[in-house]
């Protein structure tokens, strides 16, 4: 047997299993490869399963990605559908509104057609008198009445002015021929001396002229008598009648003031506080003994009675405005001794206007006085300067005194429709800008960098600044408040809006968009007209023409909140027969220092402080409505009202306020503690009267000479006056 030099594996691999089993009985080579093959088969199966799992996993991942993308697409579709639905809903609402407006227009058109169908028919032959026709007739009647009253007032003032001038002109032009006859026919003695003395003066009384006229003597006849009648009687008849009427009216007023004086001393006695009556709440505390120091400081202190030095004593006050002082950054601390409290006062006649610029805190100092011919100023307002940011103010510190319309200005509106813009702090008489509007300007209001002019034809002219920050007067936005056309007599800035009184309604206007936001009735009487408005942060007080009721409205919703009756209070304080029918007709209305200031057509001034608790003095039926709100909407209570014993002889024309101080002792203690500044509040009107003293003026001894007898309208107590009070803010 050959030797096997190969490996054991070669030897076994070449030998058959049967041979090995025959040689070695215990060896079994038949089942040796089965486990390995089994493992290999299982391994192959597992690999196949793994491949299938990988394929399934990849397919699932791909499916998840597909579903995710589909979900995003569906989300976008849902969002687009939602937006489309919103747009459709808005379009549906607009369509419904258009449909509603179309229905209203259709109804109005049908009514107009039904009314126009009877236009050609005579009024007596018509079947019925419609409500629209009745309303139109009543409206026209009220308009004619109002115009008649205004024309009568204008004619009366013109006749008074003409008569006073005629009397003076005739006396000054009297020839020496008439002086000779005065000396011939006058008696000897003191009367002759007085007659000769008056003949030397051009301002002799008209009574002496009439007594010395040849028409008074029957011995002088013929052409001389006719000549004297044509020269004396015709020229002096109207002026004599006017003087007699003026004297008779003055006598009635004298008796009326005496009745008021006796009523005040009988009912109120000596009790007063800075010229004001004590409120009923003070009386409950025991008079002045129960009043705290803070309550006394809140009362306006009378500091000055100022007679205006007008060029023509026959001019009448119309309006005024206070100018805020310039906030100078460069000169701070240098000229801080006295800052003028400038007030612009407008007066005049129907043909000429006189503008007076005064310093309210410096006695009778008049800064400037000039005349605007052929105009009648109806309103005036102070407009602040364009506000610069801190960087621009540092770069251009001289712009504060720039005499252009970029700085602080004063706007004057006239009866002729002219609008004048003047500088507020320097070069007062220089007109910076001017424009002409289509109707009279009754009110000018500033808010939110816009100036709104209220016109007599029921439109608003809204002015804004141009790119150079100057006022653009050439291109105003015009807003019509509707038909029938009537004048807009008053307007006031309420937050960023403007409230306009138009007929018996109040229109809320957005000046930036030049649109009417809403409107509501101030009174249910359609023939009435809103005349005065004064606003605070949360409420607006409104007065109606020929009405003694004041109404408070919510500044945002227009909801009526409160009503005040002035007539019972004034009758209680001054007597039931005080000053006739105009005792409580509101002629001026303003809000200063948390007080409501009311001026009446009879010259009475009432001040009502705002109450901190709105439900404190309200009736029981109003408390339930007001207790739901915790805000203070400038409520007032007549239990806290005060009437001023110093007033005017005619209507109170305006109220104005300006920072300033006349009596430092009043504000000395309070300003040191609180750091508040003092405010001067003034009222303007014709004449002055102290109701506690009466008509004891004694004007004949003032050294004005005999001119007062020839023209009694120029008495000192009947000329234009300012009553000035001082308060702490």
MARMI-877932 format. One record per residue (C-alpha): residue number from 0; residue in three letters; x negated, y negated, z negated. Coordinates in steps of 0.5 Angstrom, whole numbers, always signed. Layout:
REM MARMI-877932
   k   r    px    py    pz
 NUM ALA     X     Y     Z
...
***
This chain:
REM MARMI-877932
   k   r    px    py    pz
   0 UNK    +0    +0    +0
   1 UNK    -3    -7    +2
   2 UNK    -4   -12    -3
   3 UNK    +1   -18    -3
   4 UNK    -3   -24    -3
   5 UNK    +3   -29    -2
   6 UNK    +7   -32    -7
   7 UNK   +13   -28   -11
   8 UNK   +18   -32    -7
   9 UNK   +16   -29    -1
  10 UNK   +15   -22    -3
  11 UNK   +23   -22    -6
  12 UNK   +25   -26    +0
  13 UNK   +22   -21    +5
  14 UNK   +25   -15    +1
  15 UNK   +32   -13    +1
  16 UNK   +37   -13    -5
  17 UNK   +38    -6    -4
  18 UNK   +31    -4    -4
  19 UNK   +30    -8   -11
  20 UNK   +36    -5   -14
  21 UNK   +34    +2   -12
  22 UNK   +27    +1   -15
  23 UNK   +29    -3   -21
  24 UNK   +36    +0   -23
  25 UNK   +37    -6   -28
  26 UNK   +36   -11   -23
  27 UNK   +43   -14   -19
  28 UNK   +41   -19   -14
  29 UNK   +48   -19   -11
  30 UNK   +51   -25   -16
  31 UNK   +45   -29   -16
  32 UNK   +47   -35   -11
  33 UNK   +54   -35   -13
  34 UNK   +54   -41   -19
  35 UNK   +49   -45   -15
  36 UNK   +54   -45    -9
  37 UNK   +60   -46   -13
  38 UNK   +56   -52   -16
  39 UNK   +55   -55    -9
  40 UNK   +62   -54    -7
  41 UNK   +64   -57   -13
  42 UNK   +59   -63   -12
  43 UNK   +62   -64    -5
  44 UNK   +69   -64    -7
  45 UNK   +67   -69   -12
  46 UNK   +64   -73    -7
  47 UNK   +70   -73    -2
  48 UNK   +74   -75    -8
  49 UNK   +70   -81   -10
  50 UNK   +70   -83    -2
  51 UNK   +77   -83    -3
  52 UNK   +78   -87    -9
  53 UNK   +73   -92    -6
  54 UNK   +78   -92    +0
  55 UNK   +84   -93    -4
  56 UNK   +81   -98    -9
  57 UNK   +78  -102    -3
  58 UNK   +85  -102    +0
  59 UNK   +88  -104    -6
  60 UNK   +84  -110    -7
  61 UNK   +86  -112    +0
  62 UNK   +93  -111    -2
  63 UNK   +92  -116    -8
  64 UNK   +89  -121    -4
  65 UNK   +94  -121    +1
  66 UNK  +100  -121    -4
  67 UNK   +96  -127    -7
  68 UNK   +95  -131    -1
  69 UNK  +103  -130    +0
  70 UNK  +104  -132    -7
  71 UNK  +101  -139    -5
  72 UNK  +104  -140    +1
  73 UNK  +111  -139    -2
  74 UNK  +109  -144    -8
  75 UNK  +108  -149    -2
  76 UNK  +114  -147    +1
  77 UNK  +118  -148    -6
  78 UNK  +115  -155    -7
  79 UNK  +116  -157    +0
  80 UNK  +123  -155    -1
  81 UNK  +124  -158    -8
  82 UNK  +121  -165    -4
  83 UNK  +126  -164    +1
  84 UNK  +132  -163    -4
  85 UNK  +130  -169    -7
  86 UNK  +130  -173    -1
  87 UNK  +136  -171    +1
  88 UNK  +139  -172    -6
  89 UNK  +137  -179    -5
  90 UNK  +139  -180    +2
  91 UNK  +146  -177    -1
  92 UNK  +146  -183    -6
  93 UNK  +144  -188    -1
  94 UNK  +150  -186    +3
  95 UNK  +155  -186    -2
  96 UNK  +153  -193    -4
  97 UNK  +153  -195    +3
  98 UNK  +160  -192    +4
  99 UNK  +162  -195    -3
 100 UNK  +160  -202    +0
 101 UNK  +163  -200    +7
 102 UNK  +170  -199    +3
 103 UNK  +169  -205    -1
 104 UNK  +168  -209    +5
 105 UNK  +173  -206    +9
 106 UNK  +178  -208    +3
 107 UNK  +176  -215    +3
 108 UNK  +176  -215   +11
 109 UNK  +183  -212   +10
 110 UNK  +185  -218    +5
 111 UNK  +182  -223    +9
 112 UNK  +186  -221   +15
 113 UNK  +192  -220   +11
 114 UNK  +191  -228    +9
 115 UNK  +189  -230   +16
 116 UNK  +195  -227   +19
 117 UNK  +199  -233   +15
 118 UNK  +194  -238   +16
 119 UNK  +198  -241   +22
 120 UNK  +204  -241   +18
 121 UNK  +206  -247   +14
 122 UNK  +205  -246    +7
 123 UNK  +213  -248    +6
 124 UNK  +215  -242   +10
 125 UNK  +210  -237    +8
 126 UNK  +213  -231    +4
 127 UNK  +209  -231    -2
 128 UNK  +203  -235    -5
 129 UNK  +197  -230    -6
 130 UNK  +193  -230   -12
 131 UNK  +187  -232    -8
 132 UNK  +190  -238    -5
 133 UNK  +192  -240   -13
 134 UNK  +185  -239   -15
 135 UNK  +182  -243    -9
 136 UNK  +187  -248   -11
 137 UNK  +185  -248   -18
 138 UNK  +178  -248   -16
 139 UNK  +178  -254   -11
 140 UNK  +182  -258   -17
 141 UNK  +177  -257   -22
 142 UNK  +171  -259   -17
 143 UNK  +175  -265   -15
 144 UNK  +176  -267   -23
 145 UNK  +169  -266   -24
 146 UNK  +167  -270   -18
 147 UNK  +172  -275   -20
 148 UNK  +169  -276   -28
 149 UNK  +162  -276   -25
 150 UNK  +164  -282   -20
 151 UNK  +168  -285   -25
 152 UNK  +162  -285   -30
 153 UNK  +157  -287   -24
 154 UNK  +162  -293   -23
 155 UNK  +162  -295   -30
 156 UNK  +155  -296   -31
 157 UNK  +154  -299   -24
 158 UNK  +159  -304   -26
 159 UNK  +156  -305   -33
 160 UNK  +149  -306   -30
 161 UNK  +152  -311   -25
 162 UNK  +156  -315   -29
 163 UNK  +150  -316   -34
 164 UNK  +146  -318   -29
 165 UNK  +151  -323   -26
 166 UNK  +152  -327   -32
 167 UNK  +145  -328   -33
 168 UNK  +144  -330   -26
 169 UNK  +150  -335   -26
 170 UNK  +147  -338   -33
 171 UNK  +140  -339   -30
 172 UNK  +143  -342   -23
 173 UNK  +147  -347   -26
 174 UNK  +146  -354   -23
 175 UNK  +145  -360   -27
 176 UNK  +152  -363   -24
 177 UNK  +155  -358   -29
 178 UNK  +151  -360   -35
 179 UNK  +153  -367   -34
 180 UNK  +160  -365   -35
 181 UNK  +159  -361   -41
 182 UNK  +156  -367   -44
 183 UNK  +162  -371   -42
 184 UNK  +167  -367   -44
 185 UNK  +164  -364   -51
 186 UNK  +166  -367   -57
 187 UNK  +161  -371   -61
 188 UNK  +158  -368   -68
 189 UNK  +154  -361   -69
 190 UNK  +158  -358   -63
 191 UNK  +156  -363   -58
 192 UNK  +149  -362   -61
 193 UNK  +149  -355   -60
 194 UNK  +152  -355   -53
 195 UNK  +147  -360   -51
 196 UNK  +142  -355   -54
 197 UNK  +145  -349   -50
 198 UNK  +145  -353   -44
 199 UNK  +137  -353   -44
 200 UNK  +137  -346   -44
 201 UNK  +138  -341   -38
 202 UNK  +141  -336   -43
 203 UNK  +147  -340   -46
 204 UNK  +153  -335   -48
 205 UNK  +159  -334   -43
 206 UNK  +164  -337   -48
 207 UNK  +161  -344   -48
 208 UNK  +160  -344   -41
 209 UNK  +168  -342   -40
 210 UNK  +170  -348   -45
 211 UNK  +166  -353   -41
 212 UNK  +168  -351   -34
 213 UNK  +173  -356   -31
 214 UNK  +178  -351   -30
 215 UNK  +179  -351   -38
 216 UNK  +182  -359   -37
 217 UNK  +188  -360   -34
 218 UNK  +186  -368   -33
 219 UNK  +181  -365   -27
 220 UNK  +185  -363   -21
 221 UNK  +185  -363   -14
 222 UNK  +179  -360   -10
 223 UNK  +175  -360   -16
 224 UNK  +179  -355   -19
 225 UNK  +180  -350   -14
 226 UNK  +172  -351   -13
 227 UNK  +171  -349   -20
 228 UNK  +176  -343   -20
 229 UNK  +172  -340   -14
 230 UNK  +166  -341   -17
 231 UNK  +167  -340   -25
 232 UNK  +173  -335   -25
 233 UNK  +172  -331   -19
 234 UNK  +164  -330   -22
 235 UNK  +166  -329   -29
 236 UNK  +172  -325   -29
 237 UNK  +170  -318   -28
 238 UNK  +164  -320   -33
 239 UNK  +168  -323   -38
 240 UNK  +173  -317   -38
 241 UNK  +167  -312   -39
 242 UNK  +165  -316   -44
 243 UNK  +171  -316   -48
 244 UNK  +172  -309   -47
 245 UNK  +165  -307   -49
 246 UNK  +167  -311   -55
 247 UNK  +173  -308   -57
 248 UNK  +170  -301   -56
 249 UNK  +164  -303   -60
 250 UNK  +169  -305   -66
 251 UNK  +173  -299   -65
 252 UNK  +166  -295   -66
 253 UNK  +165  -300   -72
 254 UNK  +171  -298   -75
 255 UNK  +170  -290   -74
 256 UNK  +163  -291   -77
 257 UNK  +165  -294   -83
 258 UNK  +170  -288   -84
 259 UNK  +165  -283   -83
 260 UNK  +160  -286   -88
 261 UNK  +166  -286   -93
 262 UNK  +167  -279   -92
 263 UNK  +160  -277   -92
 264 UNK  +159  -281   -99
 265 UNK  +166  -278  -102
 266 UNK  +165  -271  -100
 267 UNK  +157  -270  -100
 268 UNK  +155  -276  -104
 269 UNK  +147  -277  -104
 270 UNK  +145  -270  -103
 271 UNK  +140  -270   -97
 272 UNK  +134  -267   -95
 273 UNK  +129  -270   -90
 274 UNK  +135  -274   -87
 275 UNK  +139  -267   -86
 276 UNK  +145  -265   -90
 277 UNK  +144  -259   -95
 278 UNK  +147  -252   -92
 279 UNK  +153  -249   -96
 280 UNK  +148  -244   -99
 281 UNK  +144  -249  -102
 282 UNK  +150  -251  -106
 283 UNK  +151  -244  -108
 284 UNK  +144  -245  -112
 285 UNK  +146  -251  -115
 286 UNK  +143  -257  -110
 287 UNK  +136  -258  -109
 288 UNK  +134  -255  -116
 289 UNK  +135  -248  -114
 290 UNK  +132  -249  -107
 291 UNK  +125  -246  -107
 292 UNK  +119  -249  -104
 293 UNK  +119  -245   -98
 294 UNK  +126  -247   -96
 295 UNK  +124  -254   -96
 296 UNK  +118  -253   -92
 297 UNK  +123  -250   -87
 298 UNK  +127  -256   -86
 299 UNK  +125  -261   -81
 300 UNK  +122  -267   -84
 301 UNK  +124  -274   -81
 302 UNK  +118  -278   -79
 303 UNK  +119  -283   -74
 304 UNK  +125  -287   -71
 305 UNK  +122  -290   -64
 306 UNK  +125  -295   -60
 307 UNK  +123  -294   -53
 308 UNK  +119  -300   -50
 309 UNK  +123  -300   -43
 310 UNK  +122  -305   -37
 311 UNK  +129  -306   -36
 312 UNK  +134  -305   -43
 313 UNK  +140  -303   -38
 314 UNK  +136  -296   -36
 315 UNK  +139  -290   -39
 316 UNK  +135  -284   -41
 317 UNK  +136  -277   -37
 318 UNK  +130  -272   -39
 319 UNK  +124  -271   -42
 320 UNK  +118  -266   -43
 321 UNK  +112  -264   -48
 322 UNK  +105  -263   -45
 323 UNK  +101  -258   -48
 324 UNK   +94  -260   -50
 325 UNK   +88  -258   -46
 326 UNK   +84  -252   -48
 327 UNK   +77  -255   -47
 328 UNK   +72  -250   -48
 329 UNK   +66  -254   -46
 330 UNK   +68  -260   -50
 331 UNK   +70  -257   -56
 332 UNK   +68  -260   -63
 333 UNK   +66  -266   -59
 334 UNK   +73  -270   -58
 335 UNK   +77  -266   -63
 336 UNK   +79  -272   -68
 337 UNK   +85  -274   -64
 338 UNK   +88  -270   -58
 339 UNK   +94  -274   -55
 340 UNK  +101  -271   -56
 341 UNK  +103  -273   -49
 342 UNK  +111  -273   -47
 343 UNK  +114  -275   -41
 344 UNK  +120  -279   -41
 345 UNK  +125  -280   -35
 346 UNK  +130  -286   -35
 347 UNK  +133  -291   -30
 348 UNK  +139  -292   -26
 349 UNK  +142  -289   -20
 350 UNK  +137  -293   -15
 351 UNK  +131  -293   -19
 352 UNK  +127  -288   -24
 353 UNK  +122  -290   -30
 354 UNK  +117  -285   -32
 355 UNK  +114  -287   -39
 356 UNK  +108  -283   -42
 357 UNK  +107  -283   -49
 358 UNK  +103  -281   -55
 359 UNK  +108  -278   -60
 360 UNK  +103  -278   -65
 361 UNK  +100  -285   -65
 362 UNK  +106  -289   -67
 363 UNK  +109  -293   -61
 364 UNK  +103  -292   -56
 365 UNK  +105  -292   -49
 366 UNK  +100  -288   -45
 367 UNK  +103  -290   -38
 368 UNK  +109  -293   -35
 369 UNK  +111  -293   -28
 370 UNK  +117  -293   -23
 371 UNK  +119  -289   -17
 372 UNK  +124  -293   -13
 373 UNK  +130  -290    -9
 374 UNK  +130  -284   -13
 375 UNK  +134  -282   -19
 376 UNK  +131  -276   -23
 377 UNK  +135  -271   -26
 378 UNK  +130  -266   -29
 379 UNK  +123  -265   -31
 380 UNK  +118  -260   -33
 381 UNK  +111  -258   -35
 382 UNK  +108  -253   -31
 383 UNK  +101  -250   -34
 384 UNK   +95  -249   -30
 385 UNK   +93  -243   -26
 386 UNK   +89  -238   -31
 387 UNK   +82  -236   -30
 388 UNK   +79  -230   -33
 389 UNK   +73  -231   -37
 390 UNK   +67  -231   -32
 391 UNK   +71  -236   -27
 392 UNK   +72  -240   -33
 393 UNK   +64  -240   -35
 394 UNK   +62  -241   -28
 395 UNK   +67  -247   -26
 396 UNK   +68  -251   -33
 397 UNK   +70  -257   -30
 398 UNK   +77  -254   -26
 399 UNK   +81  -256   -33
 400 UNK   +81  -263   -31
 401 UNK   +82  -262   -24
 402 UNK   +87  -267   -21
 403 UNK   +90  -262   -16
 404 UNK   +96  -257   -17
 405 UNK   +91  -252   -19
 406 UNK   +91  -255   -26
 407 UNK   +97  -257   -31
 408 UNK  +102  -261   -27
 409 UNK  +109  -264   -29
 410 UNK  +115  -263   -24
 411 UNK  +120  -268   -23
 412 UNK  +127  -266   -19
 413 UNK  +131  -272   -16
 414 UNK  +139  -273   -14
 415 UNK  +136  -274    -7
 416 UNK  +133  -267    -7
 417 UNK  +126  -270    -7
 418 UNK  +121  -266   -12
 419 UNK  +115  -269   -14
 420 UNK  +109  -266   -17
 421 UNK  +104  -270   -22
 422 UNK   +98  -269   -26
 423 UNK  +100  -267   -33
 424 UNK   +93  -270   -37
 425 UNK   +90  -276   -32
 426 UNK   +92  -280   -27
 427 UNK   +99  -279   -29
 428 UNK  +102  -284   -23
 429 UNK   +99  -281   -18
 430 UNK  +103  -276   -14
 431 UNK   +99  -270   -12
 432 UNK  +105  -266    -8
 433 UNK  +112  -268    -5
 434 UNK  +117  -264    -2
 435 UNK  +124  -265    +0
 436 UNK  +130  -260    -1
 437 UNK  +136  -260    +2
 438 UNK  +140  -262    -4
 439 UNK  +140  -265   -11
 440 UNK  +135  -261   -16
 441 UNK  +139  -260   -23
 442 UNK  +134  -256   -26
 443 UNK  +127  -253   -25
 444 UNK  +124  -247   -29
 445 UNK  +117  -244   -29
 446 UNK  +116  -237   -31
 447 UNK  +111  -231   -29
 448 UNK  +107  -236   -24
 449 UNK  +113  -238   -20
 450 UNK  +117  -245   -20
 451 UNK  +124  -244   -19
 452 UNK  +128  -250   -17
 453 UNK  +136  -250   -18
 454 UNK  +140  -254   -13
 455 UNK  +146  -257   -12
 456 UNK  +149  -253    -6
 457 UNK  +148  -246   -10
 458 UNK  +141  -244    -8
 459 UNK  +135  -243   -11
 460 UNK  +128  -245    -8
 461 UNK  +122  -241   -11
 462 UNK  +115  -244   -10
 463 UNK  +109  -240   -11
 464 UNK  +101  -241   -11
 465 UNK   +97  -240    -4
 466 UNK   +91  -237    -3
 467 UNK   +87  -243    -6
 468 UNK   +91  -242   -12
 469 UNK   +95  -249   -10
 470 UNK  +102  -249   -10
 471 UNK  +105  -248    -4
 472 UNK  +111  -253    -3
 473 UNK  +112  -252    +4
 474 UNK  +114  -245    +5
 475 UNK  +119  -243    -1
 476 UNK  +123  -237    -2
 477 UNK  +131  -239    -2
 478 UNK  +136  -235    -5
 479 UNK  +143  -236    -5
 480 UNK  +148  -234   -11
 481 UNK  +154  -234    -7
 482 UNK  +161  -237    -5
 483 UNK  +164  -242    -6
 484 UNK  +158  -247    -7
 485 UNK  +157  -250   -13
 486 UNK  +151  -253   -17
 487 UNK  +147  -249   -21
 488 UNK  +147  -254   -27
 489 UNK  +142  -250   -32
 490 UNK  +136  -245   -31
 491 UNK  +132  -242   -37
 492 UNK  +126  -237   -37
 493 UNK  +127  -230   -40
 494 UNK  +121  -226   -40
 495 UNK  +119  -225   -33
 496 UNK  +126  -227   -30
 497 UNK  +130  -233   -29
 498 UNK  +138  -234   -32
 499 UNK  +142  -239   -28
 500 UNK  +148  -242   -30
 501 UNK  +153  -241   -24
 502 UNK  +160  -243   -25
 503 UNK  +163  -239   -31
 504 UNK  +158  -233   -29
 505 UNK  +150  -232   -31
 506 UNK  +146  -229   -25
 507 UNK  +139  -226   -27
 508 UNK  +134  -227   -22
 509 UNK  +127  -223   -21
 510 UNK  +123  -229   -18
 511 UNK  +118  -225   -15
 512 UNK  +122  -221   -11
 513 UNK  +127  -227   -10
 514 UNK  +133  -222   -11
 515 UNK  +139  -222   -16
 516 UNK  +138  -216   -21
 517 UNK  +145  -217   -24
 518 UNK  +151  -222   -26
 519 UNK  +156  -223   -32
 520 UNK  +161  -227   -34
 521 UNK  +159  -232   -40
 522 UNK  +167  -234   -41
 523 UNK  +173  -231   -38
 524 UNK  +175  -238   -36
 525 UNK  +174  -239   -28
 526 UNK  +174  -247   -28
 527 UNK  +169  -247   -33
 528 UNK  +162  -248   -32
 529 UNK  +155  -246   -36
 530 UNK  +151  -252   -37
 531 UNK  +146  -251   -42
 532 UNK  +142  -245   -44
 533 UNK  +136  -244   -49
 534 UNK  +132  -237   -50
 535 UNK  +128  -233   -55
 536 UNK  +124  -227   -54
 537 UNK  +131  -222   -55
 538 UNK  +137  -227   -54
 539 UNK  +139  -233   -50
 540 UNK  +144  -238   -53
 541 UNK  +149  -241   -48
 542 UNK  +154  -247   -48
 543 UNK  +160  -248   -43
 544 UNK  +162  -255   -41
 545 UNK  +167  -258   -45
 546 UNK  +167  -253   -50
 547 UNK  +164  -253   -57
 548 UNK  +163  -245   -58
 549 UNK  +156  -243   -57
 550 UNK  +155  -236   -55
 551 UNK  +149  -231   -56
 552 UNK  +147  -226   -50
 553 UNK  +142  -220   -50
 554 UNK  +136  -222   -46
 555 UNK  +136  -215   -43
 556 UNK  +143  -212   -42
 557 UNK  +147  -219   -42
 558 UNK  +151  -216   -48
 559 UNK  +155  -222   -52
 560 UNK  +152  -221   -59
 561 UNK  +155  -227   -63
 562 UNK  +159  -234   -62
 563 UNK  +159  -240   -66
 564 UNK  +164  -245   -67
 565 UNK  +161  -252   -68
 566 UNK  +168  -256   -69
 567 UNK  +170  -254   -75
 568 UNK  +163  -255   -78
 569 UNK  +162  -262   -75
 570 UNK  +169  -264   -78
 571 UNK  +168  -262   -85
 572 UNK  +161  -266   -85
 573 UNK  +163  -272   -82
 574 UNK  +171  -272   -82
 575 UNK  +177  -269   -78
 576 UNK  +177  -276   -74
 577 UNK  +170  -276   -72
 578 UNK  +168  -279   -66
 579 UNK  +174  -277   -62
 580 UNK  +174  -271   -57
 581 UNK  +167  -271   -55
 582 UNK  +165  -269   -63
 583 UNK  +163  -262   -61
 584 UNK  +162  -262   -54
 585 UNK  +154  -260   -53
 586 UNK  +150  -264   -49
 587 UNK  +143  -261   -51
 588 UNK  +141  -255   -53
 589 UNK  +134  -252   -55
 590 UNK  +130  -247   -59
 591 UNK  +124  -250   -63
 592 UNK  +121  -247   -69
 593 UNK  +126  -241   -70
 594 UNK  +131  -246   -70
 595 UNK  +137  -247   -65
 596 UNK  +138  -255   -64
 597 UNK  +144  -257   -61
 598 UNK  +146  -264   -59
 599 UNK  +153  -267   -58
 600 UNK  +156  -272   -53
 601 UNK  +158  -276   -59
 602 UNK  +151  -277   -61
 603 UNK  +151  -272   -67
 604 UNK  +145  -267   -68
 605 UNK  +146  -260   -71
 606 UNK  +140  -255   -73
 607 UNK  +141  -248   -75
 608 UNK  +136  -243   -77
 609 UNK  +135  -236   -74
 610 UNK  +137  -231   -80
 611 UNK  +133  -225   -81
 612 UNK  +139  -221   -82
 613 UNK  +143  -221   -77
 614 UNK  +149  -217   -81
 615 UNK  +149  -222   -87
 616 UNK  +153  -227   -85
 617 UNK  +157  -224   -79
 618 UNK  +165  -222   -80
 619 UNK  +166  -214   -82
 620 UNK  +169  -213   -75
 621 UNK  +162  -215   -72
 622 UNK  +158  -211   -77
 623 UNK  +159  -205   -75
 624 UNK  +157  -207   -68
 625 UNK  +150  -210   -70
 626 UNK  +148  -205   -76
 627 UNK  +146  -200   -70
 628 UNK  +140  -204   -68
 629 UNK  +134  -206   -73
 630 UNK  +132  -212   -68
 631 UNK  +133  -219   -69
 632 UNK  +136  -222   -63
 633 UNK  +136  -230   -66
 634 UNK  +143  -229   -70
 635 UNK  +145  -236   -73
 636 UNK  +150  -237   -79
 637 UNK  +154  -243   -80
 638 UNK  +153  -242   -87
 639 UNK  +145  -244   -86
 640 UNK  +147  -250   -81
 641 UNK  +145  -257   -82
 642 UNK  +147  -264   -79
 643 UNK  +143  -270   -79
 644 UNK  +145  -276   -82
 645 UNK  +141  -280   -76
 646 UNK  +144  -279   -69
 647 UNK  +145  -283   -63
 648 UNK  +151  -288   -61
 649 UNK  +152  -284   -54
 650 UNK  +151  -277   -52
 651 UNK  +144  -273   -54
 652 UNK  +140  -273   -47
 653 UNK  +135  -268   -49
 654 UNK  +130  -264   -54
 655 UNK  +123  -264   -53
 656 UNK  +117  -261   -57
 657 UNK  +110  -262   -57
 658 UNK  +104  -260   -62
 659 UNK  +102  -266   -66
 660 UNK  +102  -270   -73
 661 UNK  +105  -276   -75
 662 UNK  +105  -275   -83
 663 UNK   +99  -271   -85
 664 UNK  +102  -270   -92
 665 UNK  +108  -266   -90
 666 UNK  +104  -261   -87
 667 UNK   +97  -261   -91
 668 UNK   +99  -256   -96
 669 UNK  +102  -251   -92
 670 UNK   +97  -252   -86
 671 UNK   +91  -250   -91
 672 UNK   +94  -244   -94
 673 UNK   +97  -241   -87
 674 UNK   +93  -244   -82
 675 UNK   +99  -246   -78
 676 UNK   +99  -253   -74
 677 UNK  +105  -258   -74
 678 UNK  +110  -259   -68
 679 UNK  +114  -266   -67
 680 UNK  +121  -264   -65
 681 UNK  +124  -270   -62
 682 UNK  +131  -272   -59
 683 UNK  +133  -278   -54
 684 UNK  +139  -281   -53
 685 UNK  +142  -288   -52
 686 UNK  +142  -292   -59
 687 UNK  +141  -290   -66
 688 UNK  +146  -290   -72
 689 UNK  +145  -287   -79
 690 UNK  +152  -284   -81
 691 UNK  +151  -285   -89
 692 UNK  +150  -293   -88
 693 UNK  +155  -294   -82
 694 UNK  +154  -300   -77
 695 UNK  +151  -305   -81
 696 UNK  +145  -306   -76
 697 UNK  +145  -314   -77
 698 UNK  +143  -315   -70
 699 UNK  +144  -322   -69
 700 UNK  +139  -324   -74
 701 UNK  +133  -320   -70
 702 UNK  +130  -326   -67
 703 UNK  +133  -324   -60
 704 UNK  +136  -331   -59
 705 UNK  +143  -332   -56
 706 UNK  +142  -327   -50
 707 UNK  +145  -322   -55
 708 UNK  +151  -326   -55
 709 UNK  +151  -327   -47
 710 UNK  +150  -319   -46
 711 UNK  +152  -315   -52
 712 UNK  +150  -309   -49
 713 UNK  +142  -310   -50
 714 UNK  +143  -310   -57
 715 UNK  +137  -307   -61
 716 UNK  +141  -301   -64
 717 UNK  +144  -299   -57
 718 UNK  +138  -298   -53
 719 UNK  +134  -292   -52
 720 UNK  +131  -289   -58
 721 UNK  +127  -283   -60
 722 UNK  +128  -279   -67
 723 UNK  +122  -275   -69
 724 UNK  +122  -269   -74
 725 UNK  +115  -266   -76
 726 UNK  +115  -258   -77
 727 UNK  +110  -253   -78
 728 UNK  +110  -247   -74
***
